[in-house]
Amino acid sequence: MDKKEAFKSFAKNHPELITSIKSGDSSWQKLYEVYDIYGEDERAWSTYFNKSTINNPLGSISDMVKNIDMDSVQKHINTAQKALNIVQELTTKTPASSIPKGPISPRPINKFFED
């Protein structure tokens, strides 16, 4: 297998290289030159492979937290709080059937519409 084919298979096995190119940090030519000189040596590729996020999943979580829009989160929290307040108001009100009423007197059978 020639050097180009070996580099292609190396690049397919390491998708971090594609993200490095998409972000504009490097180009295929630059990566091929590094591969041509150093091969698959880990020390040569340490700048392209972010080992802290691979070995430390908390690093990737902290990166996700950095990208959160806090204004949007605050709006959602306010909406949820309003919904909870409405539910709380509905559940704490006393139902109409439990409100004490005056004494009930039976209506005569033959009396209709306040005759």
N, C-alpha and C positions, 0 to 999 in steps of 0.2 A: 504494500500500500504506500502510495507516495505521500509527501508531506501535506499537500492540499487536502487529500481525503482524510488523513489523520486529524487535521485541524477541524474539518467539517464534523467529524464524529465527536471530537472533543467539545465543539461548540454546541452540538445537539444535547450532549450530556450535562451541559452547564448553562441553564437558561439565564443565569445572572449576567452572562455576557451580552445577551440581547437587551436586557434592561439597561445595561451600561451604555449601549449604543443608542437606545431610544432616548435616554436622558441627555445625550450629547457629551458624555464624559470621554468617549473614545470612538474609534472607527474600526471597521473590519480590517483595514490595512494595518493599523497600529496593533491590533490584537494578533494578527497573523505574524507580524514581526516579532512580537514577544514570544509567540509559540515557536517560531523558527529558531530563536536564540536559546530559550530556556526549556522548551518542551512543556511537559505537564508538571513541572516543579511547583509545589504548593507556595513557596516563598515568592515566586514571580507573579503568581495570580492572586496574592492576598489583597491587593488593592481592588480587584474586581469582585472577589468573593467576600462578601461581608460575613465573616465567621461569627461575629457577635450575635447576629440574628439567627444564624443556623444553629449554633450551640446554645444560645440563650433565647428561649421563646419569649421571655419578658422584654427583651429588647425590641422585638417586633410589635409587642403589645404597646409599648411606650411610643413607638412610631405611629401606631394607629391613633392613640389618644392625642397626639400632637395635631393630627389632621381633623379633629372634631371641631365643628362650628359651635361655639358655646352659646351664641345668640339663639341658634335654632334649638339647642337643647333646653334653654331657658323657656322658650315659647312653648315647647311640648310639656315641660313641667308645669307651667302655668295653666295650660289647657287641662291637664290631668287633675290638677288641684281644684279647678272650677268644677269639673265633673264629680269629683269626690265630695265637694261641698254640697252639690245638688243632691246627690244620693244620701248624704248625711241628713240634710233637711227633710227629705221625703221619709226617711225611716224614723226620725225623731218626732215628727208631728203625730198628735193623737188622732186616731181615726174617728170619724163622725159618729160611729155607732157606740163608742165608749164615752161620749160626752153626755153627762147626766142631763136629762130633760125633766120637765115638770111631770106631775102625776098624770097618768093616762086614764081617762074615763071612757068606758065603753059607749059607743054611739047607739042610740035606739035603732032598731031594724027598720022601722017605718019612716024615719026622718031622712030626707034627701036634700042636699044642697042648702042647708040652713033654712028649712021651711019654718 
